[in-house]
Amino acid sequence: MAQRPRGALTETEFASPLGRRVYDLRHTCLTNWLNDGIPPAQVAEWVGNSVPVLLATYARCISGQLTDLKLRILARGDLPEVATAE
């Protein structure tokens, strides 16, 4: 059995499903931060990773931001006009 991180979990918590999958909580937190639009550089700083390491792990988990990002680009007028087929 793995050693309990000192001070991180009680014996009861460590013996529960929580203790077996503590990393899942970290993964969920980071995924939520990225999906909420927190810049990867900020998330990486908070968790002690580099941006490349963070994105190598979590880039596949980022979703739901495309509409907001397009609106932000359109608001600045930086999105090129696309010719439509008539």
PDB file of N, CA, C and O in Angstrom:
ATOM      1  N   MET A   1       0.840  -1.177   0.000  1.00  0.00           N
ATOM      2  CA  MET A   1       0.000   0.000   0.000  1.00  0.00           C
ATOM      3  C   MET A   1       0.890   1.247   0.000  1.00  0.00           C
ATOM      4  O   MET A   1       1.956   1.259   0.615  1.00  0.00           O
ATOM      5  N   ALA A   2       0.437   2.295  -0.697  1.00  0.00           N
ATOM      6  CA  ALA A   2       1.206   3.531  -0.793  1.00  0.00           C
ATOM      7  C   ALA A   2       1.228   4.241   0.552  1.00  0.00           C
ATOM      8  O   ALA A   2       0.325   4.082   1.374  1.00  0.00           O
ATOM      9  N   GLN A   3       2.260   5.013   0.755  1.00  0.00           N
ATOM     10  CA  GLN A   3       2.347   5.787   1.989  1.00  0.00           C
ATOM     11  C   GLN A   3       1.414   6.980   1.913  1.00  0.00           C
ATOM     12  O   GLN A   3       1.219   7.576   0.853  1.00  0.00           O
ATOM     13  N   ARG A   4       0.846   7.312   3.056  1.00  0.00           N
ATOM     14  CA  ARG A   4      -0.042   8.476   3.140  1.00  0.00           C
ATOM     15  C   ARG A   4       0.810   9.737   3.195  1.00  0.00           C
ATOM     16  O   ARG A   4       1.719   9.834   4.020  1.00  0.00           O
ATOM     17  N   PRO A   5       0.520  10.724   2.307  1.00  0.00           N
ATOM     18  CA  PRO A   5       1.262  11.984   2.380  1.00  0.00           C
ATOM     19  C   PRO A   5       1.034  12.633   3.743  1.00  0.00           C
ATOM     20  O   PRO A   5      -0.108  12.828   4.160  1.00  0.00           O
ATOM     21  N   ARG A   6       2.096  12.957   4.416  1.00  0.00           N
ATOM     22  CA  ARG A   6       2.018  13.503   5.770  1.00  0.00           C
ATOM     23  C   ARG A   6       1.219  14.807   5.776  1.00  0.00           C
ATOM     24  O   ARG A   6       1.561  15.766   5.084  1.00  0.00           O
ATOM     25  N   GLY A   7       0.154  14.822   6.566  1.00  0.00           N
ATOM     26  CA  GLY A   7      -0.653  16.029   6.720  1.00  0.00           C
ATOM     27  C   GLY A   7      -1.636  16.303   5.598  1.00  0.00           C
ATOM     28  O   GLY A   7      -2.455  17.214   5.713  1.00  0.00           O
ATOM     29  N   ALA A   8      -1.580  15.552   4.533  1.00  0.00           N
ATOM     30  CA  ALA A   8      -2.472  15.818   3.405  1.00  0.00           C
ATOM     31  C   ALA A   8      -3.845  15.212   3.630  1.00  0.00           C
ATOM     32  O   ALA A   8      -4.854  15.864   3.365  1.00  0.00           O
ATOM     33  N   LEU A   9      -3.906  13.982   4.111  1.00  0.00           N
ATOM     34  CA  LEU A   9      -5.166  13.285   4.330  1.00  0.00           C
ATOM     35  C   LEU A   9      -5.146  12.603   5.687  1.00  0.00           C
ATOM     36  O   LEU A   9      -4.095  12.193   6.180  1.00  0.00           O
ATOM     37  N   THR A  10      -6.318  12.490   6.275  1.00  0.00           N
ATOM     38  CA  THR A  10      -6.414  11.703   7.507  1.00  0.00           C
ATOM     39  C   THR A  10      -6.334  10.227   7.131  1.00  0.00           C
ATOM     40  O   THR A  10      -6.438   9.874   5.957  1.00  0.00           O
ATOM     41  N   GLU A  11      -6.150   9.372   8.127  1.00  0.00           N
ATOM     42  CA  GLU A  11      -6.118   7.925   7.862  1.00  0.00           C
ATOM     43  C   GLU A  11      -7.415   7.463   7.205  1.00  0.00           C
ATOM     44  O   GLU A  11      -7.389   6.643   6.288  1.00  0.00           O
ATOM     45  N   THR A  12      -8.553   7.989   7.673  1.00  0.00           N
ATOM     46  CA  THR A  12      -9.853   7.619   7.112  1.00  0.00           C
ATOM     47  C   THR A  12      -9.965   8.073   5.652  1.00  0.00           C
ATOM     48  O   THR A  12     -10.427   7.314   4.800  1.00  0.00           O
ATOM     49  N   GLU A  13      -9.544   9.306   5.367  1.00  0.00           N
ATOM     50  CA  GLU A  13      -9.592   9.812   3.990  1.00  0.00           C
ATOM     51  C   GLU A  13      -8.680   8.984   3.086  1.00  0.00           C
ATOM     52  O   GLU A  13      -9.039   8.639   1.960  1.00  0.00           O
ATOM     53  N   PHE A  14      -7.497   8.676   3.606  1.00  0.00           N
ATOM     54  CA  PHE A  14      -6.550   7.916   2.795  1.00  0.00           C
ATOM     55  C   PHE A  14      -7.077   6.519   2.482  1.00  0.00           C
ATOM     56  O   PHE A  14      -6.800   5.987   1.407  1.00  0.00           O
ATOM     57  N   ALA A  15      -7.828   5.917   3.397  1.00  0.00           N
ATOM     58  CA  ALA A  15      -8.387   4.582   3.195  1.00  0.00           C
ATOM     59  C   ALA A  15      -9.618   4.594   2.298  1.00  0.00           C
ATOM     60  O   ALA A  15     -10.059   3.536   1.849  1.00  0.00           O
ATOM     61  N   SER A  16     -10.183   5.770   2.028  1.00  0.00           N
ATOM     62  CA  SER A  16     -11.384   5.889   1.208  1.00  0.00           C
ATOM     63  C   SER A  16     -11.006   5.989  -0.275  1.00  0.00           C
ATOM     64  O   SER A  16      -9.824   6.089  -0.603  1.00  0.00           O
ATOM     65  N   PRO A  17     -11.997   5.964  -1.170  1.00  0.00           N
ATOM     66  CA  PRO A  17     -11.706   6.165  -2.601  1.00  0.00           C
ATOM     67  C   PRO A  17     -10.973   7.480  -2.859  1.00  0.00           C
ATOM     68  O   PRO A  17     -10.173   7.571  -3.791  1.00  0.00           O
ATOM     69  N   LEU A  18     -11.238   8.488  -2.048  1.00  0.00           N
ATOM     70  CA  LEU A  18     -10.526   9.756  -2.175  1.00  0.00           C
ATOM     71  C   LEU A  18      -9.023   9.551  -2.087  1.00  0.00           C
ATOM     72  O   LEU A  18      -8.269  10.106  -2.887  1.00  0.00           O
ATOM     73  N   GLY A  19      -8.597   8.772  -1.139  1.00  0.00           N
ATOM     74  CA  GLY A  19      -7.170   8.536  -0.947  1.00  0.00           C
ATOM     75  C   GLY A  19      -6.538   7.763  -2.083  1.00  0.00           C
ATOM     76  O   GLY A  19      -5.355   7.936  -2.377  1.00  0.00           O
ATOM     77  N   ARG A  20      -7.319   6.915  -2.721  1.00  0.00           N
ATOM     78  CA  ARG A  20      -6.778   6.142  -3.838  1.00  0.00           C
ATOM     79  C   ARG A  20      -6.609   6.983  -5.092  1.00  0.00           C
ATOM     80  O   ARG A  20      -5.779   6.663  -5.943  1.00  0.00           O
ATOM     81  N   ARG A  21      -7.377   8.046  -5.219  1.00  0.00           N
ATOM     82  CA  ARG A  21      -7.350   8.811  -6.459  1.00  0.00           C
ATOM     83  C   ARG A  21      -7.196  10.308  -6.235  1.00  0.00           C
ATOM     84  O   ARG A  21      -7.860  11.103  -6.900  1.00  0.00           O
ATOM     85  N   VAL A  22      -6.327  10.704  -5.303  1.00  0.00           N
ATOM     86  CA  VAL A  22      -6.120  12.119  -5.008  1.00  0.00           C
ATOM     87  C   VAL A  22      -5.746  12.885  -6.268  1.00  0.00           C
ATOM     88  O   VAL A  22      -6.167  14.028  -6.446  1.00  0.00           O
ATOM     89  N   TYR A  23      -4.968  12.273  -7.135  1.00  0.00           N
ATOM     90  CA  TYR A  23      -4.548  12.975  -8.358  1.00  0.00           C
ATOM     91  C   TYR A  23      -5.747  13.357  -9.215  1.00  0.00           C
ATOM     92  O   TYR A  23      -5.695  14.363  -9.922  1.00  0.00           O
ATOM     93  N   ASP A  24      -6.831  12.575  -9.168  1.00  0.00           N
ATOM     94  CA  ASP A  24      -8.030  12.924  -9.938  1.00  0.00           C
ATOM     95  C   ASP A  24      -8.572  14.290  -9.528  1.00  0.00           C
ATOM     96  O   ASP A  24      -9.068  15.040 -10.369  1.00  0.00           O
ATOM     97  N   LEU A  25      -8.480  14.614  -8.246  1.00  0.00           N
ATOM     98  CA  LEU A  25      -8.951  15.914  -7.784  1.00  0.00           C
ATOM     99  C   LEU A  25      -8.114  17.038  -8.389  1.00  0.00           C
ATOM    100  O   LEU A  25      -8.652  18.063  -8.806  1.00  0.00           O
ATOM    101  N   ARG A  26      -6.808  16.843  -8.435  1.00  0.00           N
ATOM    102  CA  ARG A  26      -5.917  17.838  -9.038  1.00  0.00           C
ATOM    103  C   ARG A  26      -6.236  17.984 -10.514  1.00  0.00           C
ATOM    104  O   ARG A  26      -6.335  19.098 -11.028  1.00  0.00           O
ATOM    105  N   HIS A  27      -6.397  16.861 -11.192  1.00  0.00           N
ATOM    106  CA  HIS A  27      -6.700  16.871 -12.618  1.00  0.00           C
ATOM    107  C   HIS A  27      -8.012  17.615 -12.887  1.00  0.00           C
ATOM    108  O   HIS A  27      -8.095  18.415 -13.820  1.00  0.00           O
ATOM    109  N   THR A  28      -9.021  17.351 -12.078  1.00  0.00           N
ATOM    110  CA  THR A  28     -10.314  18.015 -12.238  1.00  0.00           C
ATOM    111  C   THR A  28     -10.189  19.516 -12.012  1.00  0.00           C
ATOM    112  O   THR A  28     -10.762  20.309 -12.760  1.00  0.00           O
ATOM    113  N   CYS A  29      -9.454  19.903 -10.997  1.00  0.00           N
ATOM    114  CA  CYS A  29      -9.267  21.315 -10.691  1.00  0.00           C
ATOM    115  C   CYS A  29      -8.576  22.041 -11.842  1.00  0.00           C
ATOM    116  O   CYS A  29      -9.042  23.092 -12.282  1.00  0.00           O
ATOM    117  N   LEU A  30      -7.477  21.491 -12.328  1.00  0.00           N
ATOM    118  CA  LEU A  30      -6.749  22.126 -13.416  1.00  0.00           C
ATOM    119  C   LEU A  30      -7.591  22.188 -14.682  1.00  0.00           C
ATOM    120  O   LEU A  30      -7.593  23.201 -15.381  1.00  0.00           O
ATOM    121  N   THR A  31      -8.305  21.112 -14.979  1.00  0.00           N
ATOM    122  CA  THR A  31      -9.176  21.100 -16.147  1.00  0.00           C
ATOM    123  C   THR A  31     -10.251  22.177 -16.030  1.00  0.00           C
ATOM    124  O   THR A  31     -10.526  22.887 -16.997  1.00  0.00           O
ATOM    125  N   ASN A  32     -10.855  22.300 -14.860  1.00  0.00           N
ATOM    126  CA  ASN A  32     -11.877  23.333 -14.653  1.00  0.00           C
ATOM    127  C   ASN A  32     -11.301  24.729 -14.817  1.00  0.00           C
ATOM    128  O   ASN A  32     -11.917  25.578 -15.460  1.00  0.00           O
ATOM    129  N   TRP A  33     -10.126  24.980 -14.243  1.00  0.00           N
ATOM    130  CA  TRP A  33      -9.514  26.298 -14.401  1.00  0.00           C
ATOM    131  C   TRP A  33      -9.289  26.624 -15.874  1.00  0.00           C
ATOM    132  O   TRP A  33      -9.615  27.722 -16.325  1.00  0.00           O
ATOM    133  N   LEU A  34      -8.735  25.678 -16.621  1.00  0.00           N
ATOM    134  CA  LEU A  34      -8.478  25.919 -18.035  1.00  0.00           C
ATOM    135  C   LEU A  34      -9.780  26.118 -18.816  1.00  0.00           C
ATOM    136  O   LEU A  34      -9.852  26.988 -19.683  1.00  0.00           O
ATOM    137  N   ASN A  35     -10.800  25.324 -18.516  1.00  0.00           N
ATOM    138  CA  ASN A  35     -12.082  25.465 -19.197  1.00  0.00           C
ATOM    139  C   ASN A  35     -12.811  26.742 -18.800  1.00  0.00           C
ATOM    140  O   ASN A  35     -13.662  27.228 -19.545  1.00  0.00           O
ATOM    141  N   ASP A  36     -12.486  27.285 -17.643  1.00  0.00           N
ATOM    142  CA  ASP A  36     -13.081  28.556 -17.221  1.00  0.00           C
ATOM    143  C   ASP A  36     -12.345  29.753 -17.816  1.00  0.00           C
ATOM    144  O   ASP A  36     -12.701  30.899 -17.542  1.00  0.00           O
ATOM    145  N   GLY A  37     -11.328  29.495 -18.622  1.00  0.00           N
ATOM    146  CA  GLY A  37     -10.638  30.566 -19.327  1.00  0.00           C
ATOM    147  C   GLY A  37      -9.436  31.147 -18.613  1.00  0.00           C
ATOM    148  O   GLY A  37      -8.890  32.155 -19.061  1.00  0.00           O
ATOM    149  N   ILE A  38      -9.008  30.548 -17.522  1.00  0.00           N
ATOM    150  CA  ILE A  38      -7.798  31.041 -16.856  1.00  0.00           C
ATOM    151  C   ILE A  38      -6.617  30.723 -17.773  1.00  0.00           C
ATOM    152  O   ILE A  38      -6.466  29.581 -18.206  1.00  0.00           O
ATOM    153  N   PRO A  39      -5.791  31.703 -18.070  1.00  0.00           N
ATOM    154  CA  PRO A  39      -4.679  31.482 -18.991  1.00  0.00           C
ATOM    155  C   PRO A  39      -3.758  30.349 -18.532  1.00  0.00           C
ATOM    156  O   PRO A  39      -3.440  30.249 -17.347  1.00  0.00           O
ATOM    157  N   PRO A  40      -3.331  29.502 -19.464  1.00  0.00           N
ATOM    158  CA  PRO A  40      -2.444  28.393 -19.107  1.00  0.00           C
ATOM    159  C   PRO A  40      -1.194  28.824 -18.358  1.00  0.00           C
ATOM    160  O   PRO A  40      -0.725  28.094 -17.485  1.00  0.00           O
ATOM    161  N   ALA A  41      -0.643  29.989 -18.673  1.00  0.00           N
ATOM    162  CA  ALA A  41       0.554  30.450 -17.966  1.00  0.00           C
ATOM    163  C   ALA A  41       0.266  30.660 -16.485  1.00  0.00           C
ATOM    164  O   ALA A  41       1.107  30.361 -15.637  1.00  0.00           O
ATOM    165  N   GLN A  42      -0.934  31.178 -16.170  1.00  0.00           N
ATOM    166  CA  GLN A  42      -1.298  31.389 -14.770  1.00  0.00           C
ATOM    167  C   GLN A  42      -1.511  30.057 -14.060  1.00  0.00           C
ATOM    168  O   GLN A  42      -1.032  29.866 -12.942  1.00  0.00           O
ATOM    169  N   VAL A  43      -2.227  29.138 -14.701  1.00  0.00           N
ATOM    170  CA  VAL A  43      -2.464  27.826 -14.104  1.00  0.00           C
ATOM    171  C   VAL A  43      -1.128  27.118 -13.863  1.00  0.00           C
ATOM    172  O   VAL A  43      -0.911  26.541 -12.797  1.00  0.00           O
ATOM    173  N   ALA A  44      -0.246  27.164 -14.843  1.00  0.00           N
ATOM    174  CA  ALA A  44       1.065  26.520 -14.706  1.00  0.00           C
ATOM    175  C   ALA A  44       1.830  27.094 -13.517  1.00  0.00           C
ATOM    176  O   ALA A  44       2.460  26.351 -12.764  1.00  0.00           O
ATOM    177  N   GLU A  45       1.778  28.408 -13.348  1.00  0.00           N
ATOM    178  CA  GLU A  45       2.474  29.027 -12.210  1.00  0.00           C
ATOM    179  C   GLU A  45       1.877  28.554 -10.889  1.00  0.00           C
ATOM    180  O   GLU A  45       2.610  28.227  -9.956  1.00  0.00           O
ATOM    181  N   TRP A  46       0.551  28.518 -10.810  1.00  0.00           N
ATOM    182  CA  TRP A  46      -0.113  28.104  -9.568  1.00  0.00           C
ATOM    183  C   TRP A  46       0.245  26.676  -9.174  1.00  0.00           C
ATOM    184  O   TRP A  46       0.399  26.378  -7.989  1.00  0.00           O
ATOM    185  N   VAL A  47       0.379  25.785 -10.168  1.00  0.00           N
ATOM    186  CA  VAL A  47       0.583  24.364  -9.851  1.00  0.00           C
ATOM    187  C   VAL A  47       2.042  23.927  -9.947  1.00  0.00           C
ATOM    188  O   VAL A  47       2.363  22.765  -9.700  1.00  0.00           O
ATOM    189  N   GLY A  48       2.920  24.854 -10.302  1.00  0.00           N
ATOM    190  CA  GLY A  48       4.341  24.523 -10.339  1.00  0.00           C
ATOM    191  C   GLY A  48       4.768  23.714 -11.548  1.00  0.00           C
ATOM    192  O   GLY A  48       5.693  22.905 -11.466  1.00  0.00           O
ATOM    193  N   ASN A  49       4.098  23.930 -12.668  1.00  0.00           N
ATOM    194  CA  ASN A  49       4.477  23.271 -13.918  1.00  0.00           C
ATOM    195  C   ASN A  49       4.889  24.326 -14.928  1.00  0.00           C
ATOM    196  O   ASN A  49       4.629  25.515 -14.742  1.00  0.00           O
ATOM    197  N   SER A  50       5.531  23.885 -15.989  1.00  0.00           N
ATOM    198  CA  SER A  50       5.763  24.781 -17.113  1.00  0.00           C
ATOM    199  C   SER A  50       4.525  24.733 -17.999  1.00  0.00           C
ATOM    200  O   SER A  50       3.744  23.784 -17.925  1.00  0.00           O
ATOM    201  N   VAL A  51       4.342  25.745 -18.832  1.00  0.00           N
ATOM    202  CA  VAL A  51       3.203  25.759 -19.756  1.00  0.00           C
ATOM    203  C   VAL A  51       3.264  24.562 -20.708  1.00  0.00           C
ATOM    204  O   VAL A  51       2.235  23.922 -20.924  1.00  0.00           O
ATOM    205  N   PRO A  52       4.439  24.226 -21.295  1.00  0.00           N
ATOM    206  CA  PRO A  52       4.459  23.050 -22.180  1.00  0.00           C
ATOM    207  C   PRO A  52       4.036  21.754 -21.481  1.00  0.00           C
ATOM    208  O   PRO A  52       3.318  20.944 -22.067  1.00  0.00           O
ATOM    209  N   VAL A  53       4.474  21.554 -20.243  1.00  0.00           N
ATOM    210  CA  VAL A  53       4.087  20.343 -19.514  1.00  0.00           C
ATOM    211  C   VAL A  53       2.587  20.366 -19.233  1.00  0.00           C
ATOM    212  O   VAL A  53       1.908  19.354 -19.409  1.00  0.00           O
ATOM    213  N   LEU A  54       2.071  21.505 -18.801  1.00  0.00           N
ATOM    214  CA  LEU A  54       0.643  21.639 -18.519  1.00  0.00           C
ATOM    215  C   LEU A  54      -0.184  21.326 -19.765  1.00  0.00           C
ATOM    216  O   LEU A  54      -1.127  20.537 -19.705  1.00  0.00           O
ATOM    217  N   LEU A  55       0.166  21.938 -20.886  1.00  0.00           N
ATOM    218  CA  LEU A  55      -0.616  21.742 -22.097  1.00  0.00           C
ATOM    219  C   LEU A  55      -0.446  20.350 -22.694  1.00  0.00           C
ATOM    220  O   LEU A  55      -1.369  19.828 -23.320  1.00  0.00           O
ATOM    221  N   ALA A  56       0.712  19.751 -22.507  1.00  0.00           N
ATOM    222  CA  ALA A  56       0.902  18.383 -22.996  1.00  0.00           C
ATOM    223  C   ALA A  56      -0.071  17.433 -22.310  1.00  0.00           C
ATOM    224  O   ALA A  56      -0.507  16.446 -22.902  1.00  0.00           O
ATOM    225  N   THR A  57      -0.406  17.731 -21.075  1.00  0.00           N
ATOM    226  CA  THR A  57      -1.322  16.885 -20.314  1.00  0.00           C
ATOM    227  C   THR A  57      -2.775  17.295 -20.481  1.00  0.00           C
ATOM    228  O   THR A  57      -3.648  16.435 -20.594  1.00  0.00           O
ATOM    229  N   TYR A  58      -3.050  18.592 -20.499  1.00  0.00           N
ATOM    230  CA  TYR A  58      -4.429  19.072 -20.386  1.00  0.00           C
ATOM    231  C   TYR A  58      -5.018  19.663 -21.661  1.00  0.00           C
ATOM    232  O   TYR A  58      -6.210  19.969 -21.676  1.00  0.00           O
ATOM    233  N   ALA A  59      -4.256  19.837 -22.717  1.00  0.00           N
ATOM    234  CA  ALA A  59      -4.798  20.453 -23.935  1.00  0.00           C
ATOM    235  C   ALA A  59      -6.007  19.687 -24.460  1.00  0.00           C
ATOM    236  O   ALA A  59      -6.941  20.295 -24.984  1.00  0.00           O
ATOM    237  N   ARG A  60      -6.004  18.375 -24.329  1.00  0.00           N
ATOM    238  CA  ARG A  60      -7.133  17.569 -24.813  1.00  0.00           C
ATOM    239  C   ARG A  60      -8.371  17.752 -23.947  1.00  0.00           C
ATOM    240  O   ARG A  60      -9.465  17.354 -24.345  1.00  0.00           O
ATOM    241  N   CYS A  61      -8.216  18.342 -22.784  1.00  0.00           N
ATOM    242  CA  CYS A  61      -9.333  18.495 -21.848  1.00  0.00           C
ATOM    243  C   CYS A  61     -10.016  19.853 -21.961  1.00  0.00           C
ATOM    244  O   CYS A  61     -11.092  20.054 -21.398  1.00  0.00           O
ATOM    245  N   ILE A  62      -9.406  20.776 -22.675  1.00  0.00           N
ATOM    246  CA  ILE A  62      -9.968  22.115 -22.787  1.00  0.00           C
ATOM    247  C   ILE A  62     -11.100  22.088 -23.806  1.00  0.00           C
ATOM    248  O   ILE A  62     -10.911  21.672 -24.949  1.00  0.00           O
ATOM    249  N   SER A  63     -12.278  22.537 -23.378  1.00  0.00           N
ATOM    250  CA  SER A  63     -13.420  22.563 -24.287  1.00  0.00           C
ATOM    251  C   SER A  63     -14.384  23.658 -23.869  1.00  0.00           C
ATOM    252  O   SER A  63     -14.321  24.176 -22.754  1.00  0.00           O
ATOM    253  N   GLY A  64     -15.278  24.000 -24.791  1.00  0.00           N
ATOM    254  CA  GLY A  64     -16.335  24.940 -24.480  1.00  0.00           C
ATOM    255  C   GLY A  64     -15.975  26.406 -24.565  1.00  0.00           C
ATOM    256  O   GLY A  64     -16.751  27.250 -24.116  1.00  0.00           O
ATOM    257  N   GLN A  65     -14.820  26.739 -25.127  1.00  0.00           N
ATOM    258  CA  GLN A  65     -14.404  28.136 -25.174  1.00  0.00           C
ATOM    259  C   GLN A  65     -14.469  28.742 -26.575  1.00  0.00           C
ATOM    260  O   GLN A  65     -14.310  29.953 -26.724  1.00  0.00           O
ATOM    261  N   LEU A  66     -14.695  27.940 -27.584  1.00  0.00           N
ATOM    262  CA  LEU A  66     -14.578  28.421 -28.960  1.00  0.00           C
ATOM    263  C   LEU A  66     -15.530  29.569 -29.264  1.00  0.00           C
ATOM    264  O   LEU A  66     -15.117  30.553 -29.877  1.00  0.00           O
ATOM    265  N   THR A  67     -16.775  29.475 -28.861  1.00  0.00           N
ATOM    266  CA  THR A  67     -17.742  30.543 -29.144  1.00  0.00           C
ATOM    267  C   THR A  67     -17.301  31.847 -28.502  1.00  0.00           C
ATOM    268  O   THR A  67     -17.322  32.893 -29.151  1.00  0.00           O
ATOM    269  N   ASP A  68     -16.902  31.799 -27.236  1.00  0.00           N
ATOM    270  CA  ASP A  68     -16.447  33.003 -26.546  1.00  0.00           C
ATOM    271  C   ASP A  68     -15.204  33.588 -27.203  1.00  0.00           C
ATOM    272  O   ASP A  68     -15.094  34.804 -27.357  1.00  0.00           O
ATOM    273  N   LEU A  69     -14.278  32.732 -27.587  1.00  0.00           N
ATOM    274  CA  LEU A  69     -13.055  33.225 -28.229  1.00  0.00           C
ATOM    275  C   LEU A  69     -13.361  33.893 -29.560  1.00  0.00           C
ATOM    276  O   LEU A  69     -12.784  34.935 -29.872  1.00  0.00           O
ATOM    277  N   LYS A  70     -14.256  33.314 -30.349  1.00  0.00           N
ATOM    278  CA  LYS A  70     -14.644  33.931 -31.632  1.00  0.00           C
ATOM    279  C   LYS A  70     -15.286  35.293 -31.411  1.00  0.00           C
ATOM    280  O   LYS A  70     -15.001  36.244 -32.140  1.00  0.00           O
ATOM    281  N   LEU A  71     -16.151  35.388 -30.408  1.00  0.00           N
ATOM    282  CA  LEU A  71     -16.795  36.670 -30.106  1.00  0.00           C
ATOM    283  C   LEU A  71     -15.774  37.720 -29.689  1.00  0.00           C
ATOM    284  O   LEU A  71     -15.889  38.885 -30.068  1.00  0.00           O
ATOM    285  N   ARG A  72     -14.781  37.314 -28.913  1.00  0.00           N
ATOM    286  CA  ARG A  72     -13.731  38.252 -28.499  1.00  0.00           C
ATOM    287  C   ARG A  72     -12.933  38.744 -29.702  1.00  0.00           C
ATOM    288  O   ARG A  72     -12.586  39.922 -29.783  1.00  0.00           O
ATOM    289  N   ILE A  73     -12.642  37.839 -30.634  1.00  0.00           N
ATOM    290  CA  ILE A  73     -11.902  38.223 -31.838  1.00  0.00           C
ATOM    291  C   ILE A  73     -12.754  39.156 -32.694  1.00  0.00           C
ATOM    292  O   ILE A  73     -12.261  40.176 -33.175  1.00  0.00           O
ATOM    293  N   LEU A  74     -14.022  38.818 -32.886  1.00  0.00           N
ATOM    294  CA  LEU A  74     -14.923  39.658 -33.688  1.00  0.00           C
ATOM    295  C   LEU A  74     -15.071  41.049 -33.079  1.00  0.00           C
ATOM    296  O   LEU A  74     -15.124  42.039 -33.809  1.00  0.00           O
ATOM    297  N   ALA A  75     -15.137  41.136 -31.768  1.00  0.00           N
ATOM    298  CA  ALA A  75     -15.292  42.423 -31.087  1.00  0.00           C
ATOM    299  C   ALA A  75     -14.118  43.351 -31.361  1.00  0.00           C
ATOM    300  O   ALA A  75     -14.282  44.570 -31.384  1.00  0.00           O
ATOM    301  N   ARG A  76     -12.953  42.789 -31.567  1.00  0.00           N
ATOM    302  CA  ARG A  76     -11.762  43.596 -31.867  1.00  0.00           C
ATOM    303  C   ARG A  76     -11.640  43.886 -33.350  1.00  0.00           C
ATOM    304  O   ARG A  76     -10.855  44.743 -33.755  1.00  0.00           O
ATOM    305  N   GLY A  77     -12.405  43.183 -34.159  1.00  0.00           N
ATOM    306  CA  GLY A  77     -12.333  43.393 -35.599  1.00  0.00           C
ATOM    307  C   GLY A  77     -11.130  42.744 -36.245  1.00  0.00           C
ATOM    308  O   GLY A  77     -10.764  43.107 -37.363  1.00  0.00           O
ATOM    309  N   ASP A  78     -10.504  41.791 -35.572  1.00  0.00           N
ATOM    310  CA  ASP A  78      -9.294  41.163 -36.098  1.00  0.00           C
ATOM    311  C   ASP A  78      -9.561  39.904 -36.915  1.00  0.00           C
ATOM    312  O   ASP A  78      -8.628  39.319 -37.465  1.00  0.00           O
ATOM    313  N   LEU A  79     -10.819  39.479 -37.001  1.00  0.00           N
ATOM    314  CA  LEU A  79     -11.124  38.256 -37.731  1.00  0.00           C
ATOM    315  C   LEU A  79     -11.338  38.604 -39.201  1.00  0.00           C
ATOM    316  O   LEU A  79     -12.186  39.440 -39.515  1.00  0.00           O
ATOM    317  N   PRO A  80     -10.592  37.985 -40.101  1.00  0.00           N
ATOM    318  CA  PRO A  80     -10.724  38.322 -41.527  1.00  0.00           C
ATOM    319  C   PRO A  80     -12.085  37.885 -42.058  1.00  0.00           C
ATOM    320  O   PRO A  80     -12.677  36.909 -41.597  1.00  0.00           O
ATOM    321  N   GLU A  81     -12.556  38.642 -43.041  1.00  0.00           N
ATOM    322  CA  GLU A  81     -13.805  38.280 -43.720  1.00  0.00           C
ATOM    323  C   GLU A  81     -13.573  37.022 -44.549  1.00  0.00           C
ATOM    324  O   GLU A  81     -12.530  36.875 -45.185  1.00  0.00           O
ATOM    325  N   VAL A  82     -14.528  36.134 -44.540  1.00  0.00           N
ATOM    326  CA  VAL A  82     -14.433  34.908 -45.296  1.00  0.00           C
ATOM    327  C   VAL A  82     -15.449  34.970 -46.427  1.00  0.00           C
ATOM    328  O   VAL A  82     -16.633  35.222 -46.202  1.00  0.00           O
ATOM    329  N   ALA A  83     -14.972  34.738 -47.648  1.00  0.00           N
ATOM    330  CA  ALA A  83     -15.880  34.766 -48.803  1.00  0.00           C
ATOM    331  C   ALA A  83     -16.846  33.598 -48.693  1.00  0.00           C
ATOM    332  O   ALA A  83     -16.452  32.481 -48.357  1.00  0.00           O
ATOM    333  N   THR A  84     -18.114  33.864 -48.980  1.00  0.00           N
ATOM    334  CA  THR A  84     -19.113  32.810 -48.959  1.00  0.00           C
ATOM    335  C   THR A  84     -19.455  32.400 -50.378  1.00  0.00           C
ATOM    336  O   THR A  84     -19.492  33.241 -51.276  1.00  0.00           O
ATOM    337  N   ALA A  85     -19.702  31.129 -50.587  1.00  0.00           N
ATOM    338  CA  ALA A  85     -20.092  30.635 -51.896  1.00  0.00           C
ATOM    339  C   ALA A  85     -21.543  31.014 -52.147  1.00  0.00           C
ATOM    340  O   ALA A  85     -22.408  30.767 -51.306  1.00  0.00           O
ATOM    341  N   GLU A  86     -21.809  31.611 -53.299  1.00  0.00           N
ATOM    342  CA  GLU A  86     -23.175  32.006 -53.624  1.00  0.00           C
ATOM    343  C   GLU A  86     -23.697  31.203 -54.757  1.00  0.00           C
ATOM    344  O   GLU A  86     -24.838  31.395 -55.176  1.00  0.00           O
TER     345      GLU A  86
END
